[in-house]
Structure formats: C-alpha cells, structure tokens
Amino acid sequence: MDHETSTGHVTRKTVLRAALAAGMAAPAVLMGVPALARTLTAGEAAPALTPECDDGDDPTPQQTEGPYFKPNSPLRSSLLEAGTTGVRLTVSGYVFGLACRPISGVLLDFWQADVNGAYDNTGFRFRGHQFTDAAGAFKLTTIVPGLYPGRTRHIHVKVQAPGRPVLTTQLYFPGEPRNNTDTIFDPRLLMTVRDAGGAREAAFDFVLNVPQDPGPTPTPTPTGVPGGTWAAGTGYRAGDAVTYGGLGYVCLQAHTAQAGWEPPNVPALWRTA
C-alpha cells in the first residue's frame, strides 16, 4: 500500500502510483485506483503487509519453489488460452531495489494451478515469464488458481533482476480460510485484491535485495513557489510545455497537477526541455 514517510516527503512508490492513476503507461488494471483495499472477512484483522518500498527497506521474503516448477516457460504476460475456465485475475505492480528505485528488465516467471488445483507438468498451461518495463512495472493476466491439496490458494513466481540472484517466492490471497492452516503461508506475501465485475484485480510490489544509489529525493512544494507557468490543478497532456524555477519542461504523461508533483520532483511526468 502507498504511504508517505515520517518526514513528509512523497515516496518514489507514491509518485509511481500517482502517475499510474493519472494515466501513465503502466498496468491499466489499477488506473485511477492507486491503492487497493485488502479484502478481509468479518472480524479478521489486517495482516502485516509485504515490505513497503521506502529507502532502505527489507526485501520481499523468499519461499520454497515447490515440486512443480518447469524451466523454459513461454514469454507471455497472459496465461489465458482458448477454452480457459475460471475467474479472471489480473495481478500488477512494480519491482523495486533497496533504495525504492524501480528496476527495469526484471524477469518474472509465474506458474500456478488451474481452476481444479492441478498443475500442468507436461506442457506450459498457466506458466509464463515476462520482464518489467522501463518503469519497473509488470502485469499478469490469469485466473484465480484452484486449491491444491494441503495448501491455501497461491501463485508461484521467480523474480530476477539483471545479473542478480533469483528470488523464489509465492503470492497469497487475503481472506482465504486455509491461510490459517497452511504452514508455508506468510502474511507478508499477501496481495491486495478486489472484485471487478465478475473478475478480480490484485496488486503486489516486489522489493529485491539489489543495492541502489538512493538518487534524488522528492521534496514538498517550497513555501516560496518559484516563478513559471506550471500550476497545481491544471490538466496537462503529453507534449505540453511549461516553465518552473527558470527551466522549461515537457509533459510525458497526461495528468492533473498536484502540489508535490512539481516538474523537478516527478521525472515520470516531466522531462527538461
């Protein structure tokens, strides 16, 4: 889930989610909903979240590979095939390093059970790999997996940044009765999930053990606003030009400007002219 640090500055993750909501070219399933509420059953307490991405955070925990991983899965972001049955599910998110900077070109290899809880061990049904885009984003289109004997509902994934070790882990669904009895289940690996017109939409952000230069930190709007044509509350389109603090900027993604999104602070939305 998105948050701001105790110092009050907007985190890189918040900026990415905000840009996403504003129409940035990233997983469309979360367009306009930068944070998804957890689905909890009556009386269920919210579990510990997977590590939120802020500077210096811990990486996403690893889990067992299980007996059904197969190498050489096809390159594809959709695991749906002709005749696929089950509740449609879209999982999207970002991959960050330890300084909360997104990582492009990360390999994500997903595999899961079908609607009946069975794994395809002869072919590649419900198996596929993809790579994060330039913004560190990924999107998987699949179905809600069935229940495998002895386990709660889950999706397997291997995540590997270029030239770095592989993280093998699993993603889980909130509100599942078997979460309480599955000895492998880890609440830090819960996705955020919501219903969407007969389908389901989920989000999860991975934090890899990849050292990074923290880079520039977004800062709040200064008290004395520098001169220029940029203005909060204005709707900008890709290609629009503004000035701010004596420099010119060109809009990269359509969005409505907000305090904290000044051009120098959000390179995902503006580039220098």
C-alpha positions as CSV (number, residue, x, y, z in Angstrom):
1,M,0.0,0.0,0.0
2,D,1.1,3.5,-0.6
3,H,2.3,5.7,2.2
4,E,4.4,8.8,2.9
5,T,7.5,8.7,5.1
6,S,7.5,10.2,8.5
7,T,9.5,13.2,7.2
8,G,6.5,14.1,5.0
9,H,8.1,13.8,1.6
10,V,6.4,11.7,-1.1
11,T,8.0,8.3,-1.6
12,R,9.0,7.1,-5.1
13,K,6.4,4.4,-4.8
14,T,3.7,7.1,-4.2
15,V,4.9,9.1,-7.2
16,L,4.7,6.0,-9.4
17,R,1.3,5.0,-8.2
18,A,0.1,8.6,-8.6
19,A,1.5,8.8,-12.1
20,L,-0.3,5.5,-12.8
21,A,-3.6,6.9,-11.6
22,A,-3.0,9.9,-13.8
23,G,-2.7,7.8,-17.0
24,M,0.9,6.7,-17.1
25,A,1.7,3.8,-19.4
26,A,1.7,1.1,-16.7
27,P,-0.6,-1.7,-15.6
28,A,-4.1,-0.5,-16.7
29,V,-5.9,-2.6,-14.2
30,L,-5.0,-0.1,-11.4
31,M,-5.8,3.0,-13.4
32,G,-7.4,5.5,-11.1
33,V,-7.1,3.3,-8.0
34,P,-3.5,3.9,-6.7
35,A,-4.2,1.8,-3.6
36,L,-6.5,-1.3,-3.3
37,A,-8.2,-2.1,-0.1
38,R,-7.5,-5.5,1.4
39,T,-10.3,-8.0,1.3
40,L,-11.0,-9.1,4.9
41,T,-13.6,-11.4,6.3
42,A,-15.8,-10.2,9.1
43,G,-13.7,-9.7,12.2
44,E,-10.4,-10.5,10.5
45,A,-7.6,-8.2,11.5
46,A,-5.4,-6.8,8.7
47,P,-2.2,-8.8,8.5
48,A,1.3,-7.5,8.3
49,L,1.9,-6.1,4.8
50,T,4.7,-7.1,2.5
51,P,7.6,-4.7,2.9
52,E,6.5,-1.2,1.7
53,C,9.1,0.3,-0.6
54,D,10.8,3.1,1.1
55,D,14.5,3.9,1.2
56,G,16.5,1.2,2.9
57,D,13.6,-1.3,3.3
58,D,13.9,-5.1,3.6
59,P,13.5,-7.3,0.6
60,T,10.4,-9.4,-0.2
61,P,10.7,-12.8,1.7
62,Q,11.6,-15.9,-0.2
63,Q,9.6,-19.2,-0.1
64,T,10.0,-22.7,-1.3
65,E,9.9,-23.5,-5.0
66,G,7.6,-26.5,-4.6
67,P,7.7,-29.6,-6.8
68,Y,6.1,-28.3,-10.0
69,F,8.5,-25.6,-11.3
70,K,9.5,-26.0,-15.0
71,P,12.2,-24.0,-16.8
72,N,11.8,-22.6,-20.3
73,S,8.2,-21.3,-19.9
74,P,6.9,-19.2,-22.8
75,L,7.4,-15.4,-22.9
76,R,3.9,-14.0,-22.3
77,S,2.0,-11.8,-19.8
78,S,-1.3,-13.6,-20.3
79,L,-1.7,-17.2,-19.2
80,L,-5.2,-17.4,-20.7
81,E,-5.7,-19.8,-23.6
82,A,-8.7,-20.8,-25.7
83,G,-11.2,-22.6,-23.5
84,T,-9.7,-21.3,-20.2
85,T,-12.2,-21.5,-17.4
86,G,-12.1,-19.8,-14.0
87,V,-12.4,-16.4,-12.5
88,R,-10.3,-13.9,-14.4
89,L,-7.5,-12.4,-12.4
90,T,-5.1,-9.6,-13.2
91,V,-2.0,-9.1,-11.0
92,S,0.1,-5.9,-11.4
93,G,2.7,-4.0,-9.6
94,Y,6.3,-2.9,-9.6
95,V,9.8,-4.3,-8.8
96,F,12.0,-2.1,-6.6
97,G,15.5,-2.3,-5.3
98,L,16.6,-1.5,-1.7
99,A,16.5,2.3,-2.3
100,C,13.0,2.1,-3.7
101,R,14.0,2.8,-7.2
102,P,12.2,0.8,-9.9
103,I,14.2,-1.9,-11.8
104,S,13.6,-2.4,-15.5
105,G,14.2,-5.7,-17.3
106,V,13.5,-7.9,-14.3
107,L,12.5,-11.4,-15.1
108,L,9.3,-12.7,-13.5
109,D,8.4,-16.3,-14.1
110,F,4.9,-17.3,-12.9
111,W,3.3,-20.7,-12.5
112,Q,0.1,-21.9,-10.8
113,A,-2.6,-24.5,-10.5
114,D,-5.6,-24.5,-12.8
115,V,-9.2,-24.0,-11.6
116,N,-9.2,-27.6,-10.3
117,G,-6.0,-27.2,-8.3
118,A,-3.9,-29.2,-10.8
119,Y,-0.5,-28.2,-12.3
120,D,0.3,-28.9,-16.0
121,N,3.6,-30.9,-15.7
122,T,3.7,-32.0,-19.4
123,G,3.1,-28.6,-21.1
124,F,3.0,-25.0,-20.1
125,R,-0.6,-24.2,-19.2
126,F,-0.6,-21.5,-16.5
127,R,3.1,-20.9,-16.9
128,G,4.8,-18.0,-18.4
129,H,7.5,-15.4,-18.0
130,Q,7.8,-11.7,-18.7
131,F,10.0,-8.7,-18.0
132,T,9.4,-5.4,-16.2
133,D,9.1,-2.4,-18.4
134,A,11.1,0.8,-18.3
135,A,9.1,2.0,-15.2
136,G,9.7,-1.3,-13.4
137,A,6.1,-2.4,-13.8
138,F,4.6,-5.8,-14.7
139,K,1.1,-7.2,-15.3
140,L,0.0,-10.8,-15.3
141,T,-3.4,-11.9,-16.7
142,T,-4.5,-15.3,-15.5
143,I,-7.3,-16.9,-13.4
144,V,-7.8,-17.4,-9.7
145,P,-6.0,-20.7,-9.0
146,G,-7.8,-23.6,-7.6
147,L,-7.0,-25.2,-4.2
148,Y,-4.1,-27.7,-4.3
149,P,-4.4,-30.4,-1.6
150,G,-2.9,-29.2,1.7
151,R,-2.2,-25.7,0.6
152,T,-4.0,-22.3,0.6
153,R,-4.6,-20.5,-2.7
154,H,-1.3,-19.2,-4.1
155,I,0.7,-18.2,-7.2
156,H,4.4,-19.1,-7.6
157,V,6.9,-16.7,-9.0
158,K,10.7,-16.4,-9.6
159,V,12.0,-12.8,-9.8
160,Q,15.5,-12.0,-11.0
161,A,17.0,-8.6,-11.7
162,P,19.7,-8.5,-14.4
163,G,22.9,-10.0,-13.1
164,R,21.4,-10.7,-9.6
165,P,20.3,-13.9,-7.7
166,V,16.8,-15.3,-8.2
167,L,14.1,-14.6,-5.6
168,T,11.7,-17.6,-5.5
169,T,8.5,-16.8,-3.6
170,Q,4.7,-17.2,-3.6
171,L,1.8,-14.7,-3.6
172,Y,-1.3,-15.2,-1.5
173,F,-4.9,-14.1,-1.4
174,P,-6.4,-12.3,1.7
175,G,-9.5,-13.8,3.4
176,E,-8.7,-17.4,2.4
177,P,-9.8,-19.9,5.2
178,R,-6.7,-22.1,4.5
179,N,-4.3,-19.2,5.2
180,N,-4.7,-20.1,8.9
181,T,-3.7,-23.8,8.4
182,D,-1.1,-23.6,5.6
183,T,2.3,-24.0,7.3
184,I,4.0,-22.2,4.3
185,F,1.7,-19.2,4.2
186,D,3.4,-15.8,5.0
187,P,1.1,-12.8,5.5
188,R,3.9,-10.5,4.2
189,L,3.2,-12.0,0.8
190,L,-0.5,-11.2,0.6
191,M,-1.6,-9.3,-2.5
192,T,-4.2,-6.6,-2.3
193,V,-7.3,-7.9,-4.1
194,R,-10.7,-6.5,-5.1
195,D,-13.6,-7.7,-7.1
196,A,-14.1,-6.1,-10.5
197,G,-17.3,-7.0,-12.3
198,G,-17.0,-10.8,-12.1
199,A,-13.2,-10.7,-12.3
200,R,-10.6,-9.9,-9.7
201,E,-7.8,-7.4,-9.6
202,A,-4.7,-7.7,-7.5
203,A,-1.6,-5.8,-6.8
204,F,1.8,-6.6,-5.3
205,D,5.1,-4.8,-5.3
206,F,8.4,-6.8,-5.0
207,V,11.4,-5.4,-3.2
208,L,14.6,-7.1,-4.3
209,N,17.9,-7.3,-2.5
210,V,19.5,-5.0,-5.0
211,P,21.8,-2.2,-3.7
212,Q,21.0,1.1,-5.3
213,D,22.1,4.7,-5.2
214,P,19.2,6.4,-3.4
215,G,19.2,9.2,-6.0
216,P,17.3,12.4,-5.6
217,T,14.5,12.5,-3.0
218,P,11.2,14.2,-4.0
219,T,10.5,17.1,-1.7
220,P,7.4,19.0,-0.8
221,T,6.3,22.2,-2.5
222,P,8.5,25.0,-1.3
223,T,6.9,27.8,0.7
224,G,8.1,30.4,-1.9
225,V,6.9,28.9,-5.2
226,P,9.4,29.6,-8.0
227,G,8.1,31.5,-10.9
228,G,6.9,29.8,-14.0
229,T,3.8,28.6,-15.9
230,W,3.3,25.3,-14.1
231,A,0.3,25.4,-11.8
232,A,-1.3,22.8,-9.5
233,G,-4.8,21.9,-10.5
234,T,-4.1,22.2,-14.2
235,G,-4.8,19.3,-16.6
236,Y,-1.7,18.6,-18.7
237,R,-1.4,16.5,-21.8
238,A,1.6,14.7,-23.2
239,G,3.7,17.2,-25.1
240,D,2.5,20.3,-23.1
241,A,5.3,22.7,-22.3
242,V,5.7,24.6,-19.0
243,T,8.3,26.5,-17.1
244,Y,9.2,26.1,-13.5
245,G,12.0,27.6,-11.4
246,G,13.6,29.1,-14.5
247,L,13.7,25.9,-16.5
248,G,11.5,24.5,-19.3
249,Y,9.8,21.1,-19.1
250,V,7.8,18.9,-21.5
251,C,4.9,16.7,-20.2
252,L,5.5,12.9,-20.7
253,Q,2.1,11.6,-19.4
254,A,-1.3,13.1,-19.2
255,H,-2.2,14.1,-15.6
256,T,-3.7,16.7,-13.4
257,A,-1.0,18.6,-11.5
258,Q,-0.9,18.5,-7.7
259,A,1.2,20.1,-5.0
260,G,4.3,17.8,-4.6
261,W,4.3,16.9,-8.4
262,E,6.3,19.9,-9.5
263,P,8.3,19.1,-12.6
264,P,11.7,18.7,-10.9
265,N,10.2,16.2,-8.5
266,V,8.5,13.8,-10.9
267,P,10.6,12.7,-13.8
268,A,7.9,10.1,-14.6
269,L,5.7,13.0,-15.7
270,W,8.1,15.7,-16.9
271,R,11.4,16.0,-18.7
272,T,13.6,19.1,-19.1
273,A,13.1,20.7,-22.5
